Amino acid sequence: MGVHDATVHGFRSNFRDWCGEETNLPREIAEAALAHVTGDKAERAYQRGDALEKRRQLMAEWAAFAGAL
């Protein structure tokens, strides 16, 4: 990409900002894509799915966006 002063954290932060501003997916999907744990202990106990298809869609959109830079 020709960027030499970027950090992994900065790239992840840009992804999260982009998710919130440019997509309509729930924040939980963006957080799951970043491998962040969300919710309290009880909520996590009932969270059984991985939202893989929604995360796959999100990452395809991100790839299109990042590739257009």
mmJSON file of the N, C-alpha and C atoms, coordinates in Angstrom:
{"data_MODEL":{"atom_site":{
"group_PDB":["ATOM","ATOM","ATOM","ATOM","ATOM","ATOM","ATOM","ATOM","ATOM","ATOM","ATOM","ATOM","ATOM","ATOM","ATOM","ATOM","ATOM","ATOM","ATOM","ATOM","ATOM","ATOM","ATOM","ATOM","ATOM","ATOM","ATOM","ATOM","ATOM","ATOM","ATOM","ATOM","ATOM","ATOM","ATOM","ATOM","ATOM","ATOM","ATOM","ATOM","ATOM","ATOM","ATOM","ATOM","ATOM","ATOM","ATOM","ATOM","ATOM","ATOM","ATOM","ATOM","ATOM","ATOM","ATOM","ATOM","ATOM","ATOM","ATOM","ATOM","ATOM","ATOM","ATOM","ATOM","ATOM","ATOM","ATOM","ATOM","ATOM","ATOM","ATOM","ATOM","ATOM","ATOM","ATOM","ATOM","ATOM","ATOM","ATOM","ATOM","ATOM","ATOM","ATOM","ATOM","ATOM","ATOM","ATOM","ATOM","ATOM","ATOM","ATOM","ATOM","ATOM","ATOM","ATOM","ATOM","ATOM","ATOM","ATOM","ATOM","ATOM","ATOM","ATOM","ATOM","ATOM","ATOM","ATOM","ATOM","ATOM","ATOM","ATOM","ATOM","ATOM","ATOM","ATOM","ATOM","ATOM","ATOM","ATOM","ATOM","ATOM","ATOM","ATOM","ATOM","ATOM","ATOM","ATOM","ATOM","ATOM","ATOM","ATOM","ATOM","ATOM","ATOM","ATOM","ATOM","ATOM","ATOM","ATOM","ATOM","ATOM","ATOM","ATOM","ATOM","ATOM","ATOM","ATOM","ATOM","ATOM","ATOM","ATOM","ATOM","ATOM","ATOM","ATOM","ATOM","ATOM","ATOM","ATOM","ATOM","ATOM","ATOM","ATOM","ATOM","ATOM","ATOM","ATOM","ATOM","ATOM","ATOM","ATOM","ATOM","ATOM","ATOM","ATOM","ATOM","ATOM","ATOM","ATOM","ATOM","ATOM","ATOM","ATOM","ATOM","ATOM","ATOM","ATOM","ATOM","ATOM","ATOM","ATOM","ATOM","ATOM","ATOM","ATOM","ATOM","ATOM","ATOM","ATOM","ATOM","ATOM","ATOM","ATOM","ATOM","ATOM","ATOM","ATOM"],
"id":[1,2,3,4,5,6,7,8,9,10,11,12,13,14,15,16,17,18,19,20,21,22,23,24,25,26,27,28,29,30,31,32,33,34,35,36,37,38,39,40,41,42,43,44,45,46,47,48,49,50,51,52,53,54,55,56,57,58,59,60,61,62,63,64,65,66,67,68,69,70,71,72,73,74,75,76,77,78,79,80,81,82,83,84,85,86,87,88,89,90,91,92,93,94,95,96,97,98,99,100,101,102,103,104,105,106,107,108,109,110,111,112,113,114,115,116,117,118,119,120,121,122,123,124,125,126,127,128,129,130,131,132,133,134,135,136,137,138,139,140,141,142,143,144,145,146,147,148,149,150,151,152,153,154,155,156,157,158,159,160,161,162,163,164,165,166,167,168,169,170,171,172,173,174,175,176,177,178,179,180,181,182,183,184,185,186,187,188,189,190,191,192,193,194,195,196,197,198,199,200,201,202,203,204,205,206,207],
"type_symbol":["N","C","C","N","C","C","N","C","C","N","C","C","N","C","C","N","C","C","N","C","C","N","C","C","N","C","C","N","C","C","N","C","C","N","C","C","N","C","C","N","C","C","N","C","C","N","C","C","N","C","C","N","C","C","N","C","C","N","C","C","N","C","C","N","C","C","N","C","C","N","C","C","N","C","C","N","C","C","N","C","C","N","C","C","N","C","C","N","C","C","N","C","C","N","C","C","N","C","C","N","C","C","N","C","C","N","C","C","N","C","C","N","C","C","N","C","C","N","C","C","N","C","C","N","C","C","N","C","C","N","C","C","N","C","C","N","C","C","N","C","C","N","C","C","N","C","C","N","C","C","N","C","C","N","C","C","N","C","C","N","C","C","N","C","C","N","C","C","N","C","C","N","C","C","N","C","C","N","C","C","N","C","C","N","C","C","N","C","C","N","C","C","N","C","C","N","C","C","N","C","C","N","C","C","N","C","C"],
"label_atom_id":["N","CA","C","N","CA","C","N","CA","C","N","CA","C","N","CA","C","N","CA","C","N","CA","C","N","CA","C","N","CA","C","N","CA","C","N","CA","C","N","CA","C","N","CA","C","N","CA","C","N","CA","C","N","CA","C","N","CA","C","N","CA","C","N","CA","C","N","CA","C","N","CA","C","N","CA","C","N","CA","C","N","CA","C","N","CA","C","N","CA","C","N","CA","C","N","CA","C","N","CA","C","N","CA","C","N","CA","C","N","CA","C","N","CA","C","N","CA","C","N","CA","C","N","CA","C","N","CA","C","N","CA","C","N","CA","C","N","CA","C","N","CA","C","N","CA","C","N","CA","C","N","CA","C","N","CA","C","N","CA","C","N","CA","C","N","CA","C","N","CA","C","N","CA","C","N","CA","C","N","CA","C","N","CA","C","N","CA","C","N","CA","C","N","CA","C","N","CA","C","N","CA","C","N","CA","C","N","CA","C","N","CA","C","N","CA","C","N","CA","C","N","CA","C","N","CA","C","N","CA","C","N","CA","C","N","CA","C","N","CA","C"],
"label_alt_id":[null,null,null,null,null,null,null,null,null,null,null,null,null,null,null,null,null,null,null,null,null,null,null,null,null,null,null,null,null,null,null,null,null,null,null,null,null,null,null,null,null,null,null,null,null,null,null,null,null,null,null,null,null,null,null,null,null,null,null,null,null,null,null,null,null,null,null,null,null,null,null,null,null,null,null,null,null,null,null,null,null,null,null,null,null,null,null,null,null,null,null,null,null,null,null,null,null,null,null,null,null,null,null,null,null,null,null,null,null,null,null,null,null,null,null,null,null,null,null,null,null,null,null,null,null,null,null,null,null,null,null,null,null,null,null,null,null,null,null,null,null,null,null,null,null,null,null,null,null,null,null,null,null,null,null,null,null,null,null,null,null,null,null,null,null,null,null,null,null,null,null,null,null,null,null,null,null,null,null,null,null,null,null,null,null,null,null,null,null,null,null,null,null,null,null,null,null,null,null,null,null,null,null,null,null,null,null],
"label_comp_id":["MET","MET","MET","GLY","GLY","GLY","VAL","VAL","VAL","HIS","HIS","HIS","ASP","ASP","ASP","ALA","ALA","ALA","THR","THR","THR","VAL","VAL","VAL","HIS","HIS","HIS","GLY","GLY","GLY","PHE","PHE","PHE","ARG","ARG","ARG","SER","SER","SER","ASN","ASN","ASN","PHE","PHE","PHE","ARG","ARG","ARG","ASP","ASP","ASP","TRP","TRP","TRP","CYS","CYS","CYS","GLY","GLY","GLY","GLU","GLU","GLU","GLU","GLU","GLU","THR","THR","THR","ASN","ASN","ASN","LEU","LEU","LEU","PRO","PRO","PRO","ARG","ARG","ARG","GLU","GLU","GLU","ILE","ILE","ILE","ALA","ALA","ALA","GLU","GLU","GLU","ALA","ALA","ALA","ALA","ALA","ALA","LEU","LEU","LEU","ALA","ALA","ALA","HIS","HIS","HIS","VAL","VAL","VAL","THR","THR","THR","GLY","GLY","GLY","ASP","ASP","ASP","LYS","LYS","LYS","ALA","ALA","ALA","GLU","GLU","GLU","ARG","ARG","ARG","ALA","ALA","ALA","TYR","TYR","TYR","GLN","GLN","GLN","ARG","ARG","ARG","GLY","GLY","GLY","ASP","ASP","ASP","ALA","ALA","ALA","LEU","LEU","LEU","GLU","GLU","GLU","LYS","LYS","LYS","ARG","ARG","ARG","ARG","ARG","ARG","GLN","GLN","GLN","LEU","LEU","LEU","MET","MET","MET","ALA","ALA","ALA","GLU","GLU","GLU","TRP","TRP","TRP","ALA","ALA","ALA","ALA","ALA","ALA","PHE","PHE","PHE","ALA","ALA","ALA","GLY","GLY","GLY","ALA","ALA","ALA","LEU","LEU","LEU"],
"label_asym_id":["A","A","A","A","A","A","A","A","A","A","A","A","A","A","A","A","A","A","A","A","A","A","A","A","A","A","A","A","A","A","A","A","A","A","A","A","A","A","A","A","A","A","A","A","A","A","A","A","A","A","A","A","A","A","A","A","A","A","A","A","A","A","A","A","A","A","A","A","A","A","A","A","A","A","A","A","A","A","A","A","A","A","A","A","A","A","A","A","A","A","A","A","A","A","A","A","A","A","A","A","A","A","A","A","A","A","A","A","A","A","A","A","A","A","A","A","A","A","A","A","A","A","A","A","A","A","A","A","A","A","A","A","A","A","A","A","A","A","A","A","A","A","A","A","A","A","A","A","A","A","A","A","A","A","A","A","A","A","A","A","A","A","A","A","A","A","A","A","A","A","A","A","A","A","A","A","A","A","A","A","A","A","A","A","A","A","A","A","A","A","A","A","A","A","A","A","A","A","A","A","A","A","A","A","A","A","A"],
"label_entity_id":["1","1","1","1","1","1","1","1","1","1","1","1","1","1","1","1","1","1","1","1","1","1","1","1","1","1","1","1","1","1","1","1","1","1","1","1","1","1","1","1","1","1","1","1","1","1","1","1","1","1","1","1","1","1","1","1","1","1","1","1","1","1","1","1","1","1","1","1","1","1","1","1","1","1","1","1","1","1","1","1","1","1","1","1","1","1","1","1","1","1","1","1","1","1","1","1","1","1","1","1","1","1","1","1","1","1","1","1","1","1","1","1","1","1","1","1","1","1","1","1","1","1","1","1","1","1","1","1","1","1","1","1","1","1","1","1","1","1","1","1","1","1","1","1","1","1","1","1","1","1","1","1","1","1","1","1","1","1","1","1","1","1","1","1","1","1","1","1","1","1","1","1","1","1","1","1","1","1","1","1","1","1","1","1","1","1","1","1","1","1","1","1","1","1","1","1","1","1","1","1","1","1","1","1","1","1","1"],
"label_seq_id":[1,1,1,2,2,2,3,3,3,4,4,4,5,5,5,6,6,6,7,7,7,8,8,8,9,9,9,10,10,10,11,11,11,12,12,12,13,13,13,14,14,14,15,15,15,16,16,16,17,17,17,18,18,18,19,19,19,20,20,20,21,21,21,22,22,22,23,23,23,24,24,24,25,25,25,26,26,26,27,27,27,28,28,28,29,29,29,30,30,30,31,31,31,32,32,32,33,33,33,34,34,34,35,35,35,36,36,36,37,37,37,38,38,38,39,39,39,40,40,40,41,41,41,42,42,42,43,43,43,44,44,44,45,45,45,46,46,46,47,47,47,48,48,48,49,49,49,50,50,50,51,51,51,52,52,52,53,53,53,54,54,54,55,55,55,56,56,56,57,57,57,58,58,58,59,59,59,60,60,60,61,61,61,62,62,62,63,63,63,64,64,64,65,65,65,66,66,66,67,67,67,68,68,68,69,69,69],
"pdbx_PDB_ins_code":[null,null,null,null,null,null,null,null,null,null,null,null,null,null,null,null,null,null,null,null,null,null,null,null,null,null,null,null,null,null,null,null,null,null,null,null,null,null,null,null,null,null,null,null,null,null,null,null,null,null,null,null,null,null,null,null,null,null,null,null,null,null,null,null,null,null,null,null,null,null,null,null,null,null,null,null,null,null,null,null,null,null,null,null,null,null,null,null,null,null,null,null,null,null,null,null,null,null,null,null,null,null,null,null,null,null,null,null,null,null,null,null,null,null,null,null,null,null,null,null,null,null,null,null,null,null,null,null,null,null,null,null,null,null,null,null,null,null,null,null,null,null,null,null,null,null,null,null,null,null,null,null,null,null,null,null,null,null,null,null,null,null,null,null,null,null,null,null,null,null,null,null,null,null,null,null,null,null,null,null,null,null,null,null,null,null,null,null,null,null,null,null,null,null,null,null,null,null,null,null,null,null,null,null,null,null,null],
"Cartn_x":[0.818,0.0,0.863,2.149,3.024,3.036,2.52,2.493,3.593,4.471,5.61,5.561,4.701,4.657,3.372,2.689,1.437,1.736,0.812,0.92,-0.283,-0.138,-1.262,-2.437,-2.171,-3.259,-3.957,-3.201,-3.798,-4.67,-4.213,-4.987,-6.287,-6.207,-7.408,-8.36,-7.802,-8.612,-9.336,-8.634,-9.275,-10.403,-10.168,-11.21,-12.443,-12.243,-13.378,-14.135,-13.411,-14.064,-14.866,-14.279,-14.954,-16.231,-16.157,-17.343,-18.489,-18.17,-19.199,-19.781,-18.959,-19.395,-19.941,-19.477,-19.799,-20.628,-20.907,-21.711,-22.934,-23.88,-25.089,-25.102,-23.992,-23.938,-23.858,-24.402,-24.332,-22.881,-22.643,-21.288,-20.699,-21.547,-21.065,-20.334,-20.776,-20.13,-18.73,-18.618,-17.307,-16.38,-16.904,-16.086,-15.642,-16.53,-16.172,-15.094,-15.174,-14.173,-12.798,-12.775,-11.517,-11.134,-11.924,-11.696,-11.816,-12.691,-12.953,-14.098,-14.015,-15.077,-16.061,-17.356,-18.373,-19.39,-20.081,-21.141,-20.61,-21.552,-21.162,-21.11,-20.796,-20.615,-21.873,-23.03,-24.283,-24.571,-24.38,-24.62,-23.695,-22.427,-21.473,-21.83,-22.429,-22.812,-23.883,-24.729,-25.798,-25.425,-24.275,-23.819,-23.206,-23.96,-23.5,-22.997,-23.522,-23.147,-21.868,-21.322,-20.107,-20.331,-21.55,-21.908,-20.943,-20.505,-19.477,-19.882,-21.098,-21.517,-21.562,-22.026,-22.044,-20.619,-19.731,-18.332,-17.665,-18.021,-17.474,-17.889,-19.157,-19.666,-18.913,-18.745,-18.045,-16.618,-15.915,-14.529,-14.406,-15.385,-15.383,-15.561,-16.443,-16.648,-15.393,-14.745,-13.519,-12.413,-12.309,-11.289,-11.513,-12.752,-13.061,-12.695,-13.027,-12.709,-11.2,-10.507,-9.058,-8.33,-8.834,-8.206,-8.366,-9.39,-9.644,-8.804,-8.093,-7.302,-6.121],
"Cartn_y":[-1.198,0.0,1.264,1.091,2.255,3.058,2.513,3.204,2.603,3.454,2.946,3.304,4.202,4.612,4.165,3.171,2.673,1.618,1.477,0.43,-0.491,-1.684,-2.626,-2.032,-1.424,-0.836,0.267,1.085,2.153,1.604,0.529,-0.098,-0.672,-1.328,-1.877,-0.758,0.342,1.492,2.086,2.185,2.683,1.757,0.458,-0.515,-0.291,-0.123,0.049,1.333,2.409,3.676,3.507,2.859,2.634,1.823,0.788,-0.039,0.806,1.651,2.468,3.534,4.051,5.156,4.731,3.61,3.252,1.983,1.259,0.042,0.144,-0.738,-0.789,-2.0,-2.709,-3.895,-3.5,-4.318,-4.019,-3.959,-3.174,-3.014,-4.339,-5.278,-6.581,-7.334,-7.123,-7.788,-7.207,-5.894,-5.254,-5.685,-5.734,-6.137,-7.595,-8.449,-9.855,-9.977,-9.154,-9.188,-8.81,-7.999,-7.604,-8.526,-9.571,-10.538,-9.887,-8.877,-8.248,-8.979,-9.083,-9.679,-8.569,-8.835,-7.828,-8.387,-7.496,-7.888,-8.317,-8.433,-8.894,-10.428,-10.973,-12.425,-13.192,-12.718,-13.409,-13.351,-12.202,-12.062,-12.985,-13.039,-13.912,-15.387,-15.75,-17.144,-17.601,-16.675,-17.026,-16.783,-16.172,-15.897,-17.167,-17.888,-19.167,-19.074,-18.142,-18.042,-17.257,-17.366,-16.62,-15.562,-15.465,-14.477,-14.532,-15.719,-15.88,-15.275,-15.504,-14.966,-13.443,-12.843,-11.386,-10.84,-11.529,-11.108,-11.268,-12.324,-12.543,-11.4,-11.012,-9.892,-8.612,-8.372,-7.176,-7.141,-8.25,-8.275,-8.118,-8.608,-8.416,-6.93,-6.257,-4.821,-4.039,-4.439,-3.775,-3.969,-5.185,-5.464,-4.59,-4.41,-3.558,-2.105,-1.665,-0.306,-0.086,-0.968,-0.821,-0.952,-1.805,-1.955,-0.745,0.058,1.25,2.441,2.29,3.419,3.74],
"Cartn_z":[0.0,0.0,0.0,0.145,0.115,1.405,2.481,3.773,4.643,5.154,5.91,7.392,7.789,9.192,9.89,9.343,9.922,10.983,11.915,12.936,12.816,13.349,13.342,14.102,15.253,16.028,15.238,14.545,13.747,12.635,12.009,10.936,11.496,12.656,13.296,13.706,14.191,14.589,13.387,12.256,11.032,10.596,10.696,10.348,11.219,12.527,13.441,13.141,12.876,12.515,11.23,10.243,8.976,9.192,10.01,10.291,10.833,11.801,12.435,11.526,10.627,9.777,8.42,7.897,6.523,6.356,7.438,7.318,8.211,7.962,8.788,9.704,9.774,10.621,12.09,12.971,14.405,14.888,15.912,16.453,16.905,17.332,17.78,16.669,15.433,14.298,14.093,14.163,14.026,15.156,16.363,17.502,17.368,16.875,16.673,15.6,14.559,13.497,14.038,15.079,15.714,16.864,17.071,18.159,19.531,19.631,20.918,21.626,22.93,23.733,24.072,23.855,24.155,25.139,25.8,26.726,28.078,29.015,30.344,30.373,31.528,31.659,31.262,31.686,31.364,29.858,29.255,27.818,27.02,27.4,26.709,26.875,28.005,28.234,27.251,26.804,25.875,24.417,24.186,22.823,22.25,21.441,20.905,19.47,18.712,17.305,17.106,15.901,15.589,14.505,13.979,12.947,11.769,11.43,10.405,9.067,8.626,7.326,7.338,8.419,8.518,8.57,9.287,9.348,7.985,7.273,5.934,4.998,5.072,4.272,4.632,5.917,6.379,5.853,5.931,5.495,3.974,3.233,1.774,1.451,2.177,1.971,2.351,3.456,3.889,2.851,2.3,1.29,0.057,-0.341,-1.492,-1.187,0.012,0.41,0.496,1.184,1.368,0.034,-0.851,-2.151,-3.045,-2.75,-3.546,-3.097,-1.997,-1.475,-2.356],
"occupancy":[1.0,1.0,1.0,1.0,1.0,1.0,1.0,1.0,1.0,1.0,1.0,1.0,1.0,1.0,1.0,1.0,1.0,1.0,1.0,1.0,1.0,1.0,1.0,1.0,1.0,1.0,1.0,1.0,1.0,1.0,1.0,1.0,1.0,1.0,1.0,1.0,1.0,1.0,1.0,1.0,1.0,1.0,1.0,1.0,1.0,1.0,1.0,1.0,1.0,1.0,1.0,1.0,1.0,1.0,1.0,1.0,1.0,1.0,1.0,1.0,1.0,1.0,1.0,1.0,1.0,1.0,1.0,1.0,1.0,1.0,1.0,1.0,1.0,1.0,1.0,1.0,1.0,1.0,1.0,1.0,1.0,1.0,1.0,1.0,1.0,1.0,1.0,1.0,1.0,1.0,1.0,1.0,1.0,1.0,1.0,1.0,1.0,1.0,1.0,1.0,1.0,1.0,1.0,1.0,1.0,1.0,1.0,1.0,1.0,1.0,1.0,1.0,1.0,1.0,1.0,1.0,1.0,1.0,1.0,1.0,1.0,1.0,1.0,1.0,1.0,1.0,1.0,1.0,1.0,1.0,1.0,1.0,1.0,1.0,1.0,1.0,1.0,1.0,1.0,1.0,1.0,1.0,1.0,1.0,1.0,1.0,1.0,1.0,1.0,1.0,1.0,1.0,1.0,1.0,1.0,1.0,1.0,1.0,1.0,1.0,1.0,1.0,1.0,1.0,1.0,1.0,1.0,1.0,1.0,1.0,1.0,1.0,1.0,1.0,1.0,1.0,1.0,1.0,1.0,1.0,1.0,1.0,1.0,1.0,1.0,1.0,1.0,1.0,1.0,1.0,1.0,1.0,1.0,1.0,1.0,1.0,1.0,1.0,1.0,1.0,1.0,1.0,1.0,1.0,1.0,1.0,1.0],
"B_iso_or_equiv":[0.0,0.0,0.0,0.0,0.0,0.0,0.0,0.0,0.0,0.0,0.0,0.0,0.0,0.0,0.0,0.0,0.0,0.0,0.0,0.0,0.0,0.0,0.0,0.0,0.0,0.0,0.0,0.0,0.0,0.0,0.0,0.0,0.0,0.0,0.0,0.0,0.0,0.0,0.0,0.0,0.0,0.0,0.0,0.0,0.0,0.0,0.0,0.0,0.0,0.0,0.0,0.0,0.0,0.0,0.0,0.0,0.0,0.0,0.0,0.0,0.0,0.0,0.0,0.0,0.0,0.0,0.0,0.0,0.0,0.0,0.0,0.0,0.0,0.0,0.0,0.0,0.0,0.0,0.0,0.0,0.0,0.0,0.0,0.0,0.0,0.0,0.0,0.0,0.0,0.0,0.0,0.0,0.0,0.0,0.0,0.0,0.0,0.0,0.0,0.0,0.0,0.0,0.0,0.0,0.0,0.0,0.0,0.0,0.0,0.0,0.0,0.0,0.0,0.0,0.0,0.0,0.0,0.0,0.0,0.0,0.0,0.0,0.0,0.0,0.0,0.0,0.0,0.0,0.0,0.0,0.0,0.0,0.0,0.0,0.0,0.0,0.0,0.0,0.0,0.0,0.0,0.0,0.0,0.0,0.0,0.0,0.0,0.0,0.0,0.0,0.0,0.0,0.0,0.0,0.0,0.0,0.0,0.0,0.0,0.0,0.0,0.0,0.0,0.0,0.0,0.0,0.0,0.0,0.0,0.0,0.0,0.0,0.0,0.0,0.0,0.0,0.0,0.0,0.0,0.0,0.0,0.0,0.0,0.0,0.0,0.0,0.0,0.0,0.0,0.0,0.0,0.0,0.0,0.0,0.0,0.0,0.0,0.0,0.0,0.0,0.0,0.0,0.0,0.0,0.0,0.0,0.0],
"pdbx_formal_charge":[null,null,null,null,null,null,null,null,null,null,null,null,null,null,null,null,null,null,null,null,null,null,null,null,null,null,null,null,null,null,null,null,null,null,null,null,null,null,null,null,null,null,null,null,null,null,null,null,null,null,null,null,null,null,null,null,null,null,null,null,null,null,null,null,null,null,null,null,null,null,null,null,null,null,null,null,null,null,null,null,null,null,null,null,null,null,null,null,null,null,null,null,null,null,null,null,null,null,null,null,null,null,null,null,null,null,null,null,null,null,null,null,null,null,null,null,null,null,null,null,null,null,null,null,null,null,null,null,null,null,null,null,null,null,null,null,null,null,null,null,null,null,null,null,null,null,null,null,null,null,null,null,null,null,null,null,null,null,null,null,null,null,null,null,null,null,null,null,null,null,null,null,null,null,null,null,null,null,null,null,null,null,null,null,null,null,null,null,null,null,null,null,null,null,null,null,null,null,null,null,null,null,null,null,null,null,null],
"auth_seq_id":[1,1,1,2,2,2,3,3,3,4,4,4,5,5,5,6,6,6,7,7,7,8,8,8,9,9,9,10,10,10,11,11,11,12,12,12,13,13,13,14,14,14,15,15,15,16,16,16,17,17,17,18,18,18,19,19,19,20,20,20,21,21,21,22,22,22,23,23,23,24,24,24,25,25,25,26,26,26,27,27,27,28,28,28,29,29,29,30,30,30,31,31,31,32,32,32,33,33,33,34,34,34,35,35,35,36,36,36,37,37,37,38,38,38,39,39,39,40,40,40,41,41,41,42,42,42,43,43,43,44,44,44,45,45,45,46,46,46,47,47,47,48,48,48,49,49,49,50,50,50,51,51,51,52,52,52,53,53,53,54,54,54,55,55,55,56,56,56,57,57,57,58,58,58,59,59,59,60,60,60,61,61,61,62,62,62,63,63,63,64,64,64,65,65,65,66,66,66,67,67,67,68,68,68,69,69,69],
"auth_comp_id":["MET","MET","MET","GLY","GLY","GLY","VAL","VAL","VAL","HIS","HIS","HIS","ASP","ASP","ASP","ALA","ALA","ALA","THR","THR","THR","VAL","VAL","VAL","HIS","HIS","HIS","GLY","GLY","GLY","PHE","PHE","PHE","ARG","ARG","ARG","SER","SER","SER","ASN","ASN","ASN","PHE","PHE","PHE","ARG","ARG","ARG","ASP","ASP","ASP","TRP","TRP","TRP","CYS","CYS","CYS","GLY","GLY","GLY","GLU","GLU","GLU","GLU","GLU","GLU","THR","THR","THR","ASN","ASN","ASN","LEU","LEU","LEU","PRO","PRO","PRO","ARG","ARG","ARG","GLU","GLU","GLU","ILE","ILE","ILE","ALA","ALA","ALA","GLU","GLU","GLU","ALA","ALA","ALA","ALA","ALA","ALA","LEU","LEU","LEU","ALA","ALA","ALA","HIS","HIS","HIS","VAL","VAL","VAL","THR","THR","THR","GLY","GLY","GLY","ASP","ASP","ASP","LYS","LYS","LYS","ALA","ALA","ALA","GLU","GLU","GLU","ARG","ARG","ARG","ALA","ALA","ALA","TYR","TYR","TYR","GLN","GLN","GLN","ARG","ARG","ARG","GLY","GLY","GLY","ASP","ASP","ASP","ALA","ALA","ALA","LEU","LEU","LEU","GLU","GLU","GLU","LYS","LYS","LYS","ARG","ARG","ARG","ARG","ARG","ARG","GLN","GLN","GLN","LEU","LEU","LEU","MET","MET","MET","ALA","ALA","ALA","GLU","GLU","GLU","TRP","TRP","TRP","ALA","ALA","ALA","ALA","ALA","ALA","PHE","PHE","PHE","ALA","ALA","ALA","GLY","GLY","GLY","ALA","ALA","ALA","LEU","LEU","LEU"],
"auth_asym_id":["A","A","A","A","A","A","A","A","A","A","A","A","A","A","A","A","A","A","A","A","A","A","A","A","A","A","A","A","A","A","A","A","A","A","A","A","A","A","A","A","A","A","A","A","A","A","A","A","A","A","A","A","A","A","A","A","A","A","A","A","A","A","A","A","A","A","A","A","A","A","A","A","A","A","A","A","A","A","A","A","A","A","A","A","A","A","A","A","A","A","A","A","A","A","A","A","A","A","A","A","A","A","A","A","A","A","A","A","A","A","A","A","A","A","A","A","A","A","A","A","A","A","A","A","A","A","A","A","A","A","A","A","A","A","A","A","A","A","A","A","A","A","A","A","A","A","A","A","A","A","A","A","A","A","A","A","A","A","A","A","A","A","A","A","A","A","A","A","A","A","A","A","A","A","A","A","A","A","A","A","A","A","A","A","A","A","A","A","A","A","A","A","A","A","A","A","A","A","A","A","A","A","A","A","A","A","A"],
"auth_atom_id":["N","CA","C","N","CA","C","N","CA","C","N","CA","C","N","CA","C","N","CA","C","N","CA","C","N","CA","C","N","CA","C","N","CA","C","N","CA","C","N","CA","C","N","CA","C","N","CA","C","N","CA","C","N","CA","C","N","CA","C","N","CA","C","N","CA","C","N","CA","C","N","CA","C","N","CA","C","N","CA","C","N","CA","C","N","CA","C","N","CA","C","N","CA","C","N","CA","C","N","CA","C","N","CA","C","N","CA","C","N","CA","C","N","CA","C","N","CA","C","N","CA","C","N","CA","C","N","CA","C","N","CA","C","N","CA","C","N","CA","C","N","CA","C","N","CA","C","N","CA","C","N","CA","C","N","CA","C","N","CA","C","N","CA","C","N","CA","C","N","CA","C","N","CA","C","N","CA","C","N","CA","C","N","CA","C","N","CA","C","N","CA","C","N","CA","C","N","CA","C","N","CA","C","N","CA","C","N","CA","C","N","CA","C","N","CA","C","N","CA","C","N","CA","C","N","CA","C","N","CA","C","N","CA","C","N","CA","C","N","CA","C"],
"pdbx_PDB_model_num":[1,1,1,1,1,1,1,1,1,1,1,1,1,1,1,1,1,1,1,1,1,1,1,1,1,1,1,1,1,1,1,1,1,1,1,1,1,1,1,1,1,1,1,1,1,1,1,1,1,1,1,1,1,1,1,1,1,1,1,1,1,1,1,1,1,1,1,1,1,1,1,1,1,1,1,1,1,1,1,1,1,1,1,1,1,1,1,1,1,1,1,1,1,1,1,1,1,1,1,1,1,1,1,1,1,1,1,1,1,1,1,1,1,1,1,1,1,1,1,1,1,1,1,1,1,1,1,1,1,1,1,1,1,1,1,1,1,1,1,1,1,1,1,1,1,1,1,1,1,1,1,1,1,1,1,1,1,1,1,1,1,1,1,1,1,1,1,1,1,1,1,1,1,1,1,1,1,1,1,1,1,1,1,1,1,1,1,1,1,1,1,1,1,1,1,1,1,1,1,1,1,1,1,1,1,1,1]
}}}
